[in-house]
Amino acid sequence: MAFGGPKKSGPGARGKAGDKHGKGPRQRGGGFFRRRKVCKFCADKIDDINYKDVKLLSGFVPERGKVLPRRISGTCAKHQRGLRVAIVRARQLALLPYAAD
């Protein structure tokens, strides 16, 4: 029977609360709280990102040469767009590498 077969009993069976190990209702793990990242540019009140500031831009480009995403870098959408444009311009002028050698 594909879908309407008998109920499982054993290691794959689930308890009444739907937990995998049959220990009662699920509970959240405690102790670990991830702090929300704040946009570095908003905190420092930087309006425009300069493509000549290689030291600043290199912090958002890892060794592989790709631009760090927002969820990792913590930048807001507005500054992430400006950051990407500045990194592309810096690459065109050979201030930043396209990829690691």
Secondary structure, DSSP 8 states (H G I E B T S, - for coil): --SS-----STT---TT--SS-SSS-----S--------HHHHTT--S--TT-HHHHHTTS-TT-----HHHH---HHHHHHHHHHHHHHHHTTSS-SS--
